[in-house]
């Protein structure tokens, strides 16, 4: 990479943006299904600017008539260097996501004096900066029929977070994320591809979490409990694709995401949740422009303790 390109990349990475914002539930930062076809492979050396526009709508979960809508606008700057370590290319990226989130659900209201219970529709919405993701280390190997990627990222609690609020833009916690992925090309022309991508998120103690104090009537014993978040989240993404025209791929993508909480995490609405989705994707590249565009749709066919819905993601990637 020329010195001008290195300076340009460093400047962008110091100022800007990245690929990923929060998931739609507390305790999970990574939006499942974001990387789509060939997501287990990293690109070759260069500076890349990627912009995701992700729409999600869902309903269900543990709250009555819960519904949510999220829009994520997330540009990314990725620098894959010419430096090598154990035969792998070294890369890094940074994320500063912007998001709009809206949540509604039914809340019971008891009126006096006859103690009649009615349902009141509660709504909350918020827009702004999400939790920043810094990925200082990415290793990418490329062989004849197989690519693999290994990476580490840190999520910074920069998004607005309030305990008990469902339309939070951040999770109020530092999160470490490890990524391992691979793509297998079974034919010599690499027309077919099978991709697998794994993410493990390890959460810290939630900042600003309210404490609940219980005191016996005689004042002899005081017990303080703290709301906690899931200890970690596991995400699996997969994709099967076929090149049908020059530089155009079509296929199916899918994902499975599960949160694993500790014994005291029941205070969070979506503790021990899981979800799975599947859908089509089409991706095309214009080599002369260094531009790739893809659109994917995912239908969530099962969910537990979290919303179940639909995701549409339009992604544009430009290589400099």
C-alpha positions in Angstrom: 0.0 0.0 0.0 1.4 3.5 -0.9 2.1 6.0 1.8 -0.8 8.3 0.7 -3.2 5.3 1.1 -1.8 4.5 4.6 -2.3 8.1 5.7 -5.8 8.2 4.3 -6.7 4.9 6.0 -5.3 6.0 9.3 -7.3 9.3 9.1 -10.5 7.6 8.3 -10.1 5.0 11.1 -9.4 7.7 13.6 -12.6 9.6 12.7 -15.1 7.2 11.5 -17.3 4.6 11.3 -17.8 0.9 11.4 -19.9 -2.0 10.5 -21.9 -3.1 13.3 -24.3 -1.8 15.9 -26.3 -3.5 18.6 -28.6 -6.4 18.2 -32.3 -5.9 19.0 -31.9 -7.3 22.6 -29.9 -6.3 25.6 -26.7 -8.3 26.1 -26.0 -8.9 22.4 -24.1 -6.4 20.3 -23.6 -8.3 17.1 -26.7 -8.3 14.7 -27.0 -11.9 13.6 -26.8 -12.4 9.8 -25.0 -9.1 9.1 -22.1 -10.6 7.0 -24.1 -12.9 4.7 -22.7 -14.9 1.8 -18.9 -15.6 2.1 -19.0 -13.8 5.5 -16.2 -16.2 6.8 -13.7 -14.7 4.4 -11.9 -11.3 4.6 -10.9 -9.4 1.5 -7.4 -9.0 0.1 -5.0 -6.1 1.0 -6.5 -2.6 0.6 -8.6 0.0 2.2 -12.4 -0.6 2.1 -15.3 1.5 3.0 -18.5 -0.4 3.7 -22.0 0.9 4.4 -24.8 -1.2 5.9 -28.4 -0.1 5.9 -30.3 -2.6 8.1 -34.0 -2.6 8.8 -35.5 -4.9 11.5 -39.0 -5.4 12.6 -40.1 -8.0 15.2 -42.7 -8.9 17.8 -43.1 -11.3 20.7 -40.7 -11.9 23.5 -41.6 -12.0 27.2 -43.6 -8.7 27.3 -47.3 -8.5 26.2 -47.8 -7.6 22.6 -44.1 -6.5 22.3 -43.1 -5.0 19.0 -39.9 -3.3 17.9 -38.5 -1.5 14.8 -34.8 -0.7 14.3 -32.9 1.0 11.6 -29.1 0.7 11.6 -26.9 3.0 9.4 -23.4 1.7 9.8 -20.5 2.7 7.6 -17.2 0.7 8.1 -13.6 1.4 7.4 -11.5 -1.7 7.0 -7.7 -1.8 6.4 -6.2 -5.1 5.2 -2.4 -4.6 5.2 0.4 -6.3 3.4 1.9 -7.3 6.7 2.0 -11.1 7.4 1.8 -13.1 10.6 1.9 -16.9 10.5 1.1 -16.6 6.8 -2.0 -14.5 7.4 -2.7 -11.0 6.3 -3.2 -8.5 9.2 -6.2 -6.2 9.2 -8.2 -3.9 11.5 -11.4 -1.9 11.5 -13.5 0.5 13.6 -17.2 1.0 14.0 -19.3 4.0 15.1 -22.9 3.0 14.4 -25.9 5.3 14.2 -29.3 3.7 15.0 -33.0 4.4 15.5 -35.0 2.1 17.7 -38.7 2.1 18.6 -40.4 -0.3 21.1 -44.0 -0.8 22.1 -45.8 -3.2 24.5 -48.9 -3.5 26.7 -48.5 -2.7 30.4 -51.2 -3.6 33.0 -52.8 -0.7 34.9 -54.8 -1.1 38.1 -57.4 1.5 38.7 -58.9 2.2 42.2 -61.2 1.9 44.1 -62.6 -1.2 42.4 -59.1 -2.6 41.5 -60.0 -2.9 37.8 -57.0 -4.0 35.6 -56.7 -2.5 32.1 -53.9 -2.6 29.5 -52.1 0.6 28.5 -49.9 0.8 25.4 -46.4 1.9 26.3 -44.1 3.2 23.6 -40.4 4.3 23.7 -38.1 5.4 20.9 -34.6 6.8 20.6 -32.0 7.6 17.9 -28.3 8.4 18.0 -24.9 6.9 18.5 -24.6 3.2 19.3 -21.8 1.3 21.0 -18.5 1.7 19.1 -16.8 -1.5 17.9 -13.0 -1.4 17.7 -11.4 -4.5 15.9 -7.6 -4.0 16.2 -6.7 -7.5 15.1 -7.9 -9.5 12.2 -6.0 -12.5 10.6 -7.0 -13.7 7.1 -5.6 -16.7 5.4 -6.3 -17.5 1.7 -5.6 -20.9 0.2 -6.6 -22.5 -3.1 -10.0 -23.9 -1.9 -10.4 -22.4 1.5 -10.3 -19.0 3.3 -10.3 -18.5 7.0 -10.6 -15.5 9.4 -9.7 -15.0 13.0 -10.4 -11.7 14.8 -10.8 -9.9 18.1 -13.0 -6.9 18.8 -13.9 -4.7 21.7 -17.3 -3.0 22.1 -17.2 0.3 23.9 -20.3 1.4 25.9 -20.7 4.7 24.0 -24.4 4.4 23.2 -27.1 5.8 25.5 -28.1 3.3 28.2 -30.7 3.5 31.0 -31.4 0.5 33.3 -34.9 -0.9 32.6 -35.3 1.0 29.3 -36.0 -1.2 26.2 -35.2 1.3 23.5 -31.6 1.7 24.6 -29.0 2.5 21.9 -26.2 0.9 23.9 -25.8 -2.0 26.3 -23.9 -0.2 29.0 -21.1 -2.7 29.2 -17.7 -3.4 27.8 -17.8 -6.5 25.5 -15.0 -8.7 24.1 -15.9 -10.5 20.9 -13.9 -13.3 19.3 -14.6 -14.3 15.6 -13.7 -17.4 13.7 -14.9 -18.1 10.2 -14.1 -19.9 7.0 -15.3 -20.3 3.4 -14.9 -23.5 1.3 -14.8 -23.4 -2.5 -15.4 -27.0 -3.6 -14.8 -26.4 -7.4 -11.7 -25.1 -9.1 -13.4 -22.0 -10.5 -14.8 -21.1 -7.1 -18.3 -20.8 -8.4 -19.7 -22.5 -5.4 -19.0 -21.4 -1.8 -20.0 -22.6 1.7 -19.4 -20.1 4.5 -19.5 -20.5 8.3 -18.9 -17.7 10.8 -18.8 -17.9 14.6 -18.9 -15.1 17.1 -18.6 -15.3 20.9 -19.3 -12.1 23.0 -18.2 -11.9 26.6 -19.9 -9.2 28.6 -18.6 -7.2 31.6 -20.7 -5.9 34.5 -23.3 -3.5 33.2 -22.4 0.1 34.1 -25.0 2.3 35.9 -27.1 -0.7 36.9 -29.5 0.1 39.7 -29.2 -1.8 43.0 -32.2 -3.2 44.8 -31.9 -3.1 48.7 -34.2 -5.2 50.9 -34.2 -4.6 54.6 -35.9 -6.7 57.2 -38.6 -4.9 59.3 -36.4 -4.9 62.4 -33.5 -3.4 60.4 -31.1 -6.2 61.3 -30.4 -7.5 57.8 -29.9 -5.7 54.5 -29.6 -7.6 51.2 -28.5 -5.8 48.0 -28.9 -7.4 44.6 -27.8 -6.1 41.2 -29.3 -6.5 37.8 -26.9 -8.5 35.6 -26.6 -9.2 31.9 -26.0 -12.5 30.0 -22.5 -13.8 30.6 -21.9 -14.4 26.9 -23.6 -14.7 23.5 -22.9 -17.1 20.7 -23.8 -16.4 17.1 -23.5 -18.8 14.1 -23.9 -17.5 10.5 -23.8 -19.6 7.4 -24.1 -19.0 3.6 -24.3 -21.2 0.5 -23.8 -19.3 -2.8 -23.4 -19.9 -6.5 -21.9 -17.5 -9.1 -24.4 -17.3 -11.9 -23.0 -14.4 -13.9 -19.6 -12.7 -14.0 -19.1 -11.2 -10.4 -22.7 -12.0 -9.4 -23.6 -14.4 -6.6 -26.9 -15.7 -5.3 -27.7 -18.0 -2.4 -29.1 -18.6 1.0 -28.0 -17.2 4.3 -29.0 -18.1 7.8 -28.1 -17.6 11.5 -28.6 -18.9 15.0 -27.9 -16.7 18.1 -28.2 -17.7 21.7 -27.5 -15.9 25.0 -26.2 -17.7 28.0 -26.8 -15.9 31.3 -25.8 -16.5 34.9 -28.2 -17.3 37.7 -29.0 -13.7 38.5 -29.7 -12.5 35.0 -33.4 -13.0 35.1 -33.9 -9.2 35.6 -33.2 -8.6 32.0 -36.2 -9.1 29.7 -34.4 -11.3 27.2 -32.2 -13.4 29.3 -31.3 -16.9 28.0 -32.8 -16.0 24.6 -32.3 -17.6 21.2 -33.3 -17.0 17.6 -32.8 -18.5 14.2 -33.4 -17.0 10.7 -33.0 -17.8 7.0 -33.3 -16.0 3.7 -32.0 -15.2 0.2 -29.2 -12.9 -0.8 -27.8 -11.5 -4.1 -24.4 -9.8 -4.4 -22.7 -8.2 -7.4 -19.4 -6.5 -8.0 -18.3 -3.9 -10.6 -14.5 -4.5 -10.7 -13.7 -1.3 -12.7 -15.4 0.8 -9.9 -14.1 -1.4 -7.1 -17.7 -1.5 -5.9 -19.8 -4.4 -4.5 -23.5 -4.2 -3.6 -25.6 -6.9 -1.9 -29.1 -7.2 -0.5 -30.2 -9.9 1.9 -33.5 -10.7 3.6 -33.9 -13.0 6.7 -37.1 -14.4 8.1 -36.8 -15.5 11.8 -38.7 -18.8 11.9 -38.2 -19.4 15.6 -37.4 -17.4 18.7 -37.4 -17.8 22.5 -37.5 -15.0 25.1 -36.8 -12.4 22.3 -38.6 -10.8 19.3 -39.2 -12.8 16.2 -39.3 -10.8 12.9 -37.8 -9.8 9.6 -34.4 -8.3 8.6 -33.5 -6.5 5.3 -29.9 -5.3 4.8 -28.5 -3.3 1.9 -24.7 -3.3 1.8 -22.4 -1.2 -0.3 -18.6 -1.8 -0.3 -16.0 0.4 -2.0 -12.3 -0.4 -2.3 -9.8 2.4 -2.5 
